[in-house]
């Protein structure tokens, strides 16, 4: 049986909507059965027909879709709803979908405030539905390998973490030139309290905590807008303190002219260190104090992949596994968890996806970063 999915957002002109749909279909486990793809009913209709949906299951609003789909028989209604909208339309659809009996997969950041995040957490607990947050960079095989190395103690005690996410596409005011992706990200009404830090800084924050297994307990932040007239931050620099005493740095910028999608993570322990770069995702560099540097490669016979990395590797060595595949690993694990819940079985691998707790962490990170900046980089607790 395929896991049935409904989608809110992601219609014509969307970047992330097609990514979600490709990722969901990659393993043949998930079927798109309905959608409210745009706030414009005509656009939603066009988008749904291009996906091959019946007209009766293409909706002009997400409220209409959730109300209608919740009345369908169990063998027709979606198992989960994917929410791929701008940030201001994460909370309302998520809450309504959960209360209508659907599990939810939602883009990050979780919502617009910590208060909304906590309310969603309580809704998840009350309804018993599953919740997935698409921090897709956690889906890469070498990220899984790095996480296993840290947690097995191979690197020793973690002492320092440096994570950065650099892009250059907002080096000028493209939001005023008809760029739809930039327009909503530069608008506080739709993006929320932060710009670059909400869009990509939350990914960097999540990756650091996911791989290290640690939590940031306090931070000192300097967020600012470089491009004249831009209200939300497009550049940020943070100092971090972790719950084991380790320190770290986090850089997130969308005005780093010339950078494409440069997400990187470095973790330094008492026995060794690792570094991973999203634009070369099949490699994990490992350094030791008493032997030569090593480069682990996805799916190679000479790399000890570990269980998690092996489970999330799809193709033979030398074939790059990238953005879509990492997204697909999140979708697959979520689908496996839904199936396991229905069958009453437990599958540990299926639990490896970001969820509501990571969403709350992300919102606390954003609020602390903005507060620290407004108070001139004073340390703020998370």
N, C-alpha and C positions, 0 to 999 in steps of 0.2 A: 504494500500500500504506500502511495506517495503521501507526503506531508503537504497539506494544502495551505497556500499563503494568499493573503490579501495585501494590497499595497496602498498606502496613503502618500501622495506626492510622487515625484520622480517622472513627471510627464514630459512632453515635448520641450526641448531646450534645457532639460536638466542634465548635469554632468553625472551626479552620483546615482540617479535612478537606474540608468542602464547598467551601471557597475553592479548594483545590487541584484538586478535580474539575471545578469550573466553568472554571477557568483552562485546565486540560488540554484541555477539549473545545472551547474557544472557536474555534479555527481549523480544527476538523475533521480534525486530523492525528493525534490520539492517541485510542486506545480502551482503556478500562479492562476488563481481562479476568479479573482475579482479585484477591483481597484477604483479609487477616487484619486486620479493622478494629478489633478490641478484644481485650483479654486475657480477656474474658468470651465464650466461644464462642457463647452465645445472642445476645448483642448483635452479634457479628460476623455471625451468620446473618441477623438482621433487617436490618442495614445493607447487606449484600451483596445481599439480595433486593430491597431498595428501589432498588438500582443496576441491577437487571435481570440479575444474574449467575446462572449455573448453580450449583446447590447444590454440585456436585462441585468448584467452584473458589472456594468460600467456606471459609475455614479458621479453626480455633479457636486457632491460634498461628502466629506468623511463622516459627518453625522448621519447622513442618509445611508451610507454604506454600512456602518456599524449597526444601526437600528434594523436594517433589512436583513443583513447577513446573520444576525443573532437569532432570527426567527426561523432560519432554514433547518431542515433535518440534520442530524449529526453527521450523516454520510455525505453532506454537501457543503456544509459551512466550513470556513477556514479553520485550521488548527492554530494559526498565528497570523498576526498583522505586522507587516514591516512598515515602519514610519520613516520616510526618507525626505522630510520637509526641512525648510529653514528652522532655526532653533526655537522660535516662538511658537511653533506648532508641534512641539514634542510632547509637552505636558498634557494638554487637553485630549488629544487623540489617544495617548497612552493610557490615561486614566479611564476614559470611556471604554476603550477596548478591553482592558482588564476587567472592568465591572460588567461588561457584556459577556464575559466568559472566555475571552481569547487570550492566549499567550502573546507576548509582544517582543519584537525585535526593533530597536530604535537606534537611529544615528546619534552620534555624540555632538556636543555635550548633552547630558541628559535632559536639561530643561533650562529655565531662566534664573533660578534661585535655589539656595539650599532648602528653603521652606517647601518649594515645590518638590524637590528631590525627596525629602523626608516623607511628604504626603504620598508620593508614588511608592516609596518603600513600604509604607503602611498598607497601601492598596494591594501591592503584591502579596504581602503577608495575609491580608484578609481574604483575598480571592483565591489564593493557592495557585495562581497562574505562574508560568515561567517568564523570565525577563532577560533579554540579551541586549547588550550595548555594543555597537560595532566599532570597537577599537581594533581595527583589522590588522594592525601591525603585529599584534600578538600572535597572528596566525602563521607567520613565516617559520619554516622548519628550523633555521639556525637560531631564531629567537627562542624556540622551544629548547634547543640544545644548550644555549647559554643559561637559560633558567635552570635546567637540570644540573649543570655544572656548579652553579652557585649553591643550589639547595643540597647537593650531595657533599658540599664542603671542599670540593677540589680547589677552589680559589682561596680557601681559608676564611678568615674574618674579613668582611667587607669594610673597607676604610673610606673609599671615595667613589663617587658616581658623577659622571659628566654626561649630560644628554643635550642634544641641540637639534632643532628643526628649523632649517633655513630655506626660505623661498624668496624669489625676486619678483613675482608677477604683479605685486601691488606697489612697485617702486614709483609709480605715478598715479594720478587720480583717475584711474580707469573706471571707477564707479560712476563718474560723471560723463562717461563716453559710451554708455549703453551696454556695458559688460554686466550681464545679469548676475553672474556668480559673485562679482564684486559688489554689486548694488546692495544686496541684502546683508552681506557680511560687514558692510560699512554703516549699516543702519541699526542704531541701538534698539529700535522697536522690534526688529526681527532677529538680530544677532544676540542681544542681551548686553551685559555689562562690560564685555571685553570683545576685542576684535581678533587679532592674531593669536592672542593667548587662548581664546576659546576655540578657535578654528584648528590650530596646530599645536599650541602649547599644551593642551589637554592630552594630546597623543603622546607627547614627550614625557609628560608627568606620569601617565599610565604605564608607558613602556618601562620607565625607571623602576616603578614599584613592582610591576609584574615580574620582570626578570630578577630583580634583587630579592624579592620576597619581603622587602622592608617597607615601612611607611614614612613619608615625610611628616614630621611633627611640627616644624615651624619653617618659615621662609622670610626672606627679605627681598622685596621686588622693586624693580624700576621699569614700569611700563610707560611708553610714550608714543605719540603720533608724530612721525617724521614728515609725512606729506602734508603740506599746508591745507587747512580746511577739513581734514579728516578728524572725525570726532573720537572714534575708538582707536585703541592702540594698534599700531602696525609693527611694533618692535618691543622686545622685552628681555630683561636680564635678571636672573634670580639666583640668590644663594639659598641652599637647602640644608636642613639638618634632619637626619633620619633617626628612627627610634632605637637604633643600636649604637648611636654616637657617631656614625659616619657623617661626613659632610659631602656636599655636592653643588653642582651648578646646573642651571637650565637656561638655555638661550632659545628664543623663538622669534623669528623675524620674517616678515613678508616683503621687506624692502631691501633685501640682500641681493642687489642687482646681479644677475648672472647665475644665481643659484636656481636649480630646478625643483627638486623635492628631496633636499639633503637632510634626512633624518639619520642621526647616528647616536650610538650609545657606547660608553666606555665605563667599565666597572673594574676597580682596582682592589684586590684582596691582599692578605698577608702572605699568600702562597703563589698567587698568579693573577693575571688580569685578562680581560677579554674586550674586544671591540667589534662592533657590528655596524654596517652601513646599509641603509635601505636601498640605495641605488646600485649596490652590488650584493644583493641579499643572499646569494648562495654561499658566501664566505663568512667565516667567523675566525678572527685572528686571536690567538691565544699566546700569551707571553709568560715565561717562567724565569725564576732567578738563576737556575742552574742547568738549563738546557736551551737549545735553539728555539726561536719563535716557531710556532706552528700555525698553519692555516687549515682549518677544518672546512671541508666542502660537502655540500648537500649530496647525499646518495652515493658517495664514493666508498669503495671497499676498504680504503685505508683510514676512513674516519669512523670513530666510534660514535654512531649517531645518537644512541639512547632511544628509549621507547617513544617518548613524546615526539621527537623530531622525525622518527621513522613513520609514525602514524600520520604525520602531516606532510609527508613527502609523496608526490604523485607520479613523478616521471624520472627517468634515468639521469645519472650524473651528466653534467654539461649542458643540460637543457634548463634555461633559467626559469625559476618559479617566482612569479611576481605578484603584483597588486591584486589581480583577480583571484589567483589561487589562494592567497592569504585570506581574502574576504570569504572565499568559498569554504575554507576550513572553519571559519566562524559559523557560517550557515549550516555546514554539515554537522558540527558538534551540537548546535542548537536543535536541529532536526532529530538527531540521535537521542537527545535528552527527551524531546517530546514523545518520540516513539517508545522510549523506555518507560516513561511515565504511563503511557496508555497500556503497555504490556505488563507493567508491574515488575520490571527488571531494572537492575542497576548497572550502568556502564560508566566506569570512572573516566574514560577518555571523553565521553560526551559532556562532562561537567566543565571541561576546559574552554570556557568562553567568558568574556567580561559580562558582568551583570549589574544588578541594581546597586550593589555596594560600591562597585567601581564608579558608577554614576554619581553617587553621593560624594565620593572622594574627589571626583573631578570638579563638582560644584563648590566644595569647600576650598579646593585649591584656587579656583577662580576668585571667589569672594575674598580670600586671604590676600591674593596677589593685588587685587584692586585696592583693598584697604591699606596694605603696606605702602603702595605707591602714593595714595592720597595723604598718608602720614609721613611722607618723605623717607621711605624705605625702612621704617622701623620694623622689627621682627614681629611677625604675627603667627599665632598658633593655628594649626589645622585641627 
